[in-house]
Amino acid sequence: MKNVQWLNQSRRQKAYVSILGTTQLHLRNPYIVAWWSAAFPGFGHLLLSKYLRGFALFIWEFVINTQSHLNQAIVYSFTGKFDKAKEVIDHRWLLLYIPVYVFAIWDSYRTTIDTNKIYLAANREDADFQSFVIHPLEINYLDKRNPRIAVFWTLFMPGLGQLYIHRIGVSFFLLIWWIALVYLSHFLEAVHLLVSGDIGKSTAILSKEWFLFMPSVYGFAIYDAYVNTVENNKLFEDEQRHFLQKNFQHPSFKMPAARRE
């Protein structure tokens, strides 16, 4: 009897809904995930919902990059000041940077291929999963949300789009780091001076070392909010379909094949 019950249980679920968010498996392009890891170590793993690994690599990037003065060297290189770039770079830290950077790209690519295979197996099993959770601290549930609204709020502040779709952990992580980057780079002060017409002072006050982190974080926040909103909508439709089939569709009913034009 125990063996029969074990055989009837599904080995894999496509999604897990908790008070902190909805974690799900879906097909991803390994090259896109690897590209985000190359843009900023940790981003590829966050797309895969590998949060602990993603947060660790994200923080590692900040620590090693700032200690090696890599961004400063990049700024000097882009402006043709190669001698200053050589002077400012700290090779002791830079040599620590390279192996982990390559690992982040390789591991995100490898993990994407593995999770795609797991998704196909889980999709075939089509196991039930909880679509609603209520807790004294939070409520989370599957529903349809607008990807454009997620992008709209992210444009104002990275992390708000994730908060809209209930990706609490990633949302707070992005919000905290974005505030830190804006403050350390003097970005808002530079914008204020630029609008006031003081271009020279605006350029001087802007910390290029910290500013170079911002485009990657900003772009990732937009992409992550949009993609996860779309995938959450698909998951909502899939869960509804599964529920209706299980509870209302007659066992002998056969879904007609779609007509090909």
C-alpha positions as CSV (number, residue, x, y, z in Angstrom):
1,M,0.0,0.0,0.0
2,K,2.8,2.4,0.9
3,N,4.5,1.7,-2.5
4,V,1.3,2.5,-4.3
5,Q,0.9,5.8,-2.5
6,W,4.5,6.7,-3.2
7,L,4.0,5.9,-7.0
8,N,1.0,8.2,-7.0
9,Q,2.9,11.1,-5.6
10,S,4.5,13.5,-8.0
11,R,8.3,14.0,-7.8
12,R,8.4,17.6,-9.0
13,Q,6.2,20.7,-8.7
14,K,6.3,23.6,-11.1
15,A,5.8,26.3,-8.5
16,Y,5.9,27.1,-4.8
17,V,3.8,29.9,-3.4
18,S,4.9,31.4,-0.1
19,I,4.5,34.7,1.8
20,L,7.8,35.9,0.3
21,G,6.8,35.3,-3.3
22,T,6.1,32.7,-6.0
23,T,9.0,30.5,-7.1
24,Q,8.4,28.7,-10.3
25,L,10.1,26.6,-13.0
26,H,9.7,27.7,-16.6
27,L,11.7,27.5,-19.8
28,R,14.6,30.1,-20.0
29,N,17.2,30.9,-22.6
30,P,20.6,29.8,-21.2
31,Y,22.4,32.4,-23.3
32,I,20.2,35.3,-21.9
33,V,20.8,34.1,-18.3
34,A,24.5,33.8,-18.9
35,W,24.5,37.3,-20.5
36,W,23.0,38.7,-17.3
37,S,25.6,37.0,-15.2
38,A,28.3,38.5,-17.5
39,A,26.7,42.0,-17.0
40,F,26.6,41.6,-13.3
41,P,27.5,38.3,-11.4
42,G,24.5,37.1,-9.5
43,F,21.8,38.4,-11.8
44,G,21.6,35.2,-13.8
45,H,21.1,33.2,-10.6
46,L,18.4,35.6,-9.4
47,L,16.5,35.0,-12.7
48,L,16.7,31.3,-11.9
49,S,15.3,31.9,-8.3
50,K,18.7,30.8,-6.9
51,Y,18.5,33.5,-4.4
52,L,21.2,32.6,-1.9
53,R,23.7,32.1,-4.6
54,G,22.6,35.2,-6.5
55,F,22.8,37.4,-3.5
56,A,26.2,36.1,-2.5
57,L,27.6,36.7,-6.0
58,F,26.0,40.1,-6.2
59,I,27.6,41.3,-2.9
60,W,30.9,39.7,-4.0
61,E,30.9,41.8,-7.1
62,F,30.5,45.0,-5.1
63,V,33.3,44.1,-2.6
64,I,35.9,42.9,-5.1
65,N,35.1,45.5,-7.7
66,T,35.4,48.4,-5.3
67,Q,38.6,47.0,-3.6
68,S,40.3,46.4,-7.0
69,H,39.1,49.8,-8.3
70,L,38.0,48.1,-11.5
71,N,35.3,50.6,-12.4
72,Q,37.8,53.5,-11.9
73,A,40.2,51.7,-14.3
74,I,37.4,51.3,-16.8
75,V,36.5,55.0,-16.7
76,Y,40.2,56.0,-17.2
77,S,40.5,53.4,-20.1
78,F,37.4,54.8,-21.8
79,T,38.7,58.3,-21.6
80,G,42.1,57.3,-23.0
81,K,44.0,57.7,-19.7
82,F,45.7,54.2,-19.8
83,D,48.5,55.1,-17.5
84,K,46.1,56.2,-14.7
85,A,44.1,53.0,-15.3
86,K,47.3,51.0,-14.7
87,E,48.1,53.0,-11.5
88,V,44.7,52.7,-9.9
89,I,44.0,49.0,-10.5
90,D,44.9,46.7,-7.6
91,H,46.0,43.4,-9.1
92,R,45.8,41.5,-5.8
93,W,42.0,42.0,-5.8
94,L,41.6,41.8,-9.5
95,L,43.1,38.3,-9.7
96,L,40.4,37.2,-7.2
97,Y,37.8,38.7,-9.4
98,I,38.4,36.8,-12.6
99,P,37.8,33.1,-11.5
100,V,34.5,33.9,-9.7
101,Y,33.3,36.1,-12.6
102,V,33.8,33.2,-15.1
103,F,32.2,30.7,-12.6
104,A,29.1,32.9,-12.3
105,I,28.6,32.9,-16.1
106,W,29.3,29.1,-16.5
107,D,27.2,28.1,-13.5
108,S,24.2,30.1,-14.5
109,Y,24.3,28.7,-18.0
110,R,24.7,25.1,-16.7
111,T,21.9,25.6,-14.1
112,T,19.5,27.0,-16.8
113,I,19.9,23.9,-18.9
114,D,19.3,21.6,-15.9
115,T,16.2,23.5,-14.7
116,N,14.8,23.5,-18.2
117,K,14.9,19.7,-18.1
118,I,13.4,19.6,-14.7
119,Y,10.6,21.9,-15.9
120,L,9.7,19.6,-18.8
121,A,9.5,16.7,-16.4
122,A,7.4,18.6,-13.9
123,N,5.1,19.9,-16.6
124,R,4.5,16.3,-17.7
125,E,3.6,15.2,-14.2
126,D,1.4,18.3,-13.9
127,A,1.3,18.0,-10.1
128,D,-1.0,20.2,-7.9
129,F,0.6,23.1,-6.0
130,Q,-0.8,25.6,-3.5
131,S,-2.0,28.8,-5.3
132,F,-3.0,30.8,-2.2
133,V,-1.2,31.3,1.1
134,I,-2.4,33.4,4.1
135,H,-0.1,34.2,7.0
136,P,-0.2,36.7,9.9
137,L,2.5,38.7,8.1
138,E,1.4,38.5,4.5
139,I,-1.0,37.1,1.9
140,N,0.1,35.8,-1.5
141,Y,-1.9,34.3,-4.3
142,L,-1.7,33.7,-8.0
143,D,-3.5,36.2,-10.2
144,K,-3.0,38.1,-13.5
145,R,-1.1,41.3,-13.4
146,N,0.0,43.8,-16.1
147,P,3.7,43.5,-17.2
148,R,3.6,47.1,-18.4
149,I,2.6,48.3,-14.9
150,A,5.5,46.3,-13.4
151,V,7.9,48.0,-15.8
152,F,6.3,51.4,-15.2
153,W,7.0,51.3,-11.4
154,T,10.5,49.8,-12.0
155,L,11.3,52.8,-14.1
156,F,10.6,55.1,-11.1
157,M,12.5,52.9,-8.6
158,P,14.1,49.5,-9.2
159,G,12.4,47.0,-6.9
160,L,8.9,48.5,-7.0
161,G,8.0,46.3,-10.0
162,Q,9.1,43.2,-8.0
163,L,7.0,44.4,-5.1
164,Y,4.0,44.7,-7.4
165,I,4.3,41.0,-8.4
166,H,5.1,40.0,-4.8
167,R,8.8,39.1,-5.2
168,I,9.5,40.4,-1.7
169,G,13.1,39.2,-1.3
170,V,14.4,40.5,-4.6
171,S,12.4,43.7,-4.2
172,F,13.9,44.7,-0.9
173,F,17.3,43.7,-2.1
174,L,17.1,45.9,-5.2
175,L,15.6,48.8,-3.3
176,I,18.3,48.8,-0.6
177,W,21.2,48.5,-3.1
178,W,19.7,51.1,-5.4
179,I,19.4,53.6,-2.6
180,A,23.0,52.9,-1.6
181,L,24.2,53.4,-5.2
182,V,22.3,56.6,-5.7
183,Y,23.7,58.0,-2.4
184,L,27.3,56.8,-2.9
185,S,27.5,58.0,-6.5
186,H,25.9,61.4,-5.7
187,F,23.6,60.8,-8.7
188,L,20.7,63.0,-7.6
189,E,23.1,65.8,-6.7
190,A,24.7,65.5,-10.2
191,V,21.3,65.5,-11.9
192,H,20.2,68.6,-9.9
193,L,23.4,70.5,-11.0
194,L,22.9,69.3,-14.6
195,V,19.4,70.6,-14.7
196,S,20.6,73.9,-13.2
197,G,23.0,74.2,-16.0
198,D,26.2,73.6,-14.1
199,I,27.6,70.8,-16.2
200,G,31.2,71.0,-15.0
201,K,30.3,70.8,-11.3
202,S,27.8,68.0,-12.1
203,T,30.5,65.9,-13.8
204,A,32.9,66.6,-11.0
205,I,30.6,65.6,-8.2
206,L,29.4,62.4,-9.8
207,S,31.3,59.3,-8.5
208,K,32.0,57.3,-11.6
209,E,33.1,54.2,-9.7
210,W,29.7,53.8,-8.1
211,F,27.7,55.2,-11.1
212,L,29.0,52.4,-13.4
213,F,27.1,49.9,-11.2
214,M,23.7,51.6,-11.8
215,P,22.9,50.8,-15.5
216,S,23.2,47.1,-14.9
217,V,21.1,47.1,-11.8
218,Y,18.5,49.4,-13.4
219,G,18.3,47.3,-16.6
220,F,18.1,44.0,-14.7
221,A,15.3,45.3,-12.5
222,I,13.2,46.2,-15.5
223,Y,13.9,42.9,-17.3
224,D,13.2,40.8,-14.2
225,A,10.0,42.6,-13.4
226,Y,8.6,42.1,-16.9
227,V,9.6,38.5,-17.4
228,N,8.4,37.3,-14.0
229,T,5.0,39.1,-14.5
230,V,4.5,37.3,-17.8
231,E,5.5,33.9,-16.3
232,N,3.3,34.4,-13.3
233,N,0.4,35.1,-15.6
234,K,1.1,31.9,-17.5
235,L,1.3,30.0,-14.2
236,F,-2.1,31.5,-13.1
237,E,-3.7,30.3,-16.3
238,D,-2.1,26.9,-16.0
239,E,-3.3,26.5,-12.4
240,Q,-6.8,27.5,-13.4
241,R,-6.8,25.0,-16.3
242,H,-5.6,22.2,-14.1
243,F,-8.3,23.0,-11.4
244,L,-11.1,23.1,-13.9
245,Q,-10.0,19.8,-15.6
246,K,-9.6,18.0,-12.4
247,N,-12.9,19.1,-10.8
248,F,-15.3,19.8,-13.7
249,Q,-14.1,18.1,-16.8
250,H,-15.6,14.6,-17.5
251,P,-13.0,11.9,-17.6
252,S,-14.2,10.7,-21.0
253,F,-14.0,14.2,-22.5
254,K,-11.2,14.6,-25.1
255,M,-10.0,18.0,-25.9
256,P,-10.3,18.6,-29.7
257,A,-7.0,19.2,-31.5
258,A,-6.4,22.8,-32.6
259,R,-7.0,23.4,-36.3
260,R,-4.1,24.2,-38.5
261,E,-4.7,26.9,-41.0
